[in-house]
Amino acid sequence: MSRKIGYAVWEAAGTPVDLRPGDAFPMKVVAVVGFANDWVVYQGPSDWTDAKVASYGDKLLRETAKLLFPGLARSDRYYRS
């Protein structure tokens, strides 16, 4: 990894033209178990709190979420759509 670029820098710059091989964009993934026998997974910038990712992050597709959290995928809970 040559450089670690914060998500806020990426967003502020739009699409940087100076990307180099080895650049890294750290992300955080948060699983949330709901109150309606459900669960869901969100992703967001690594510098966000878990709560902020859960509230404002991007929801992952069910297939991706199942790979990241196989225990939740095997539970009797359904993936929130």
C-alpha positions in Angstrom: 0.0 0.0 0.0 1.6 3.3 -1.1 -1.0 5.7 0.2 -4.1 5.5 2.5 -6.6 8.0 1.1 -9.5 9.0 3.3 -13.0 8.7 1.9 -13.7 12.4 2.6 -10.7 13.3 0.4 -12.0 11.1 -2.4 -15.5 12.5 -2.2 -14.2 16.1 -2.1 -12.0 15.6 -5.1 -14.7 13.9 -7.2 -12.6 11.4 -9.2 -8.9 12.0 -8.6 -6.7 11.7 -11.6 -3.6 11.0 -9.5 -4.6 7.5 -8.4 -1.6 5.2 -8.2 -1.2 1.5 -7.9 -1.3 0.5 -4.3 -3.6 3.4 -3.2 -6.0 2.2 -0.5 -9.5 3.5 0.5 -10.3 2.0 4.0 -13.9 1.2 4.5 -15.9 -0.1 7.5 -18.7 -2.7 7.4 -21.4 -2.9 10.1 -24.1 -5.5 10.5 -27.3 -4.5 12.3 -29.8 -6.9 13.8 -33.3 -5.3 13.7 -36.3 -5.6 15.9 -38.5 -7.2 13.2 -36.6 -10.5 13.0 -34.3 -9.1 10.4 -30.7 -8.0 9.8 -28.8 -5.8 7.3 -25.3 -4.7 6.5 -24.0 -1.3 5.7 -20.6 0.0 4.5 -19.1 3.4 5.0 -15.8 5.3 5.5 -13.5 3.9 8.2 -13.3 7.2 10.0 -17.1 7.1 10.7 -18.5 5.7 13.9 -20.3 2.3 13.7 -23.6 4.2 14.5 -23.0 6.6 11.6 -22.3 3.8 9.2 -25.5 2.0 10.3 -27.5 5.2 9.8 -26.0 6.8 6.7 -23.9 4.0 5.1 -24.6 2.2 1.8 -26.6 -1.0 2.2 -24.8 -4.1 0.9 -26.5 -6.7 -1.3 -27.8 -9.8 0.4 -25.3 -12.1 -1.3 -22.3 -9.9 -0.1 -23.7 -9.6 3.4 -24.1 -13.4 3.6 -20.4 -13.9 2.8 -19.3 -11.4 5.3 -21.6 -12.5 8.2 -22.3 -16.2 7.6 -23.7 -16.7 11.2 -26.4 -14.1 10.6 -27.1 -15.6 7.2 -27.7 -19.0 8.9 -30.0 -17.5 11.5 -33.8 -17.5 11.2 -33.7 -13.8 10.5 -34.4 -12.4 7.0 -32.2 -9.9 5.3 -33.9 -6.5 5.2 -34.8 -5.3 1.8 
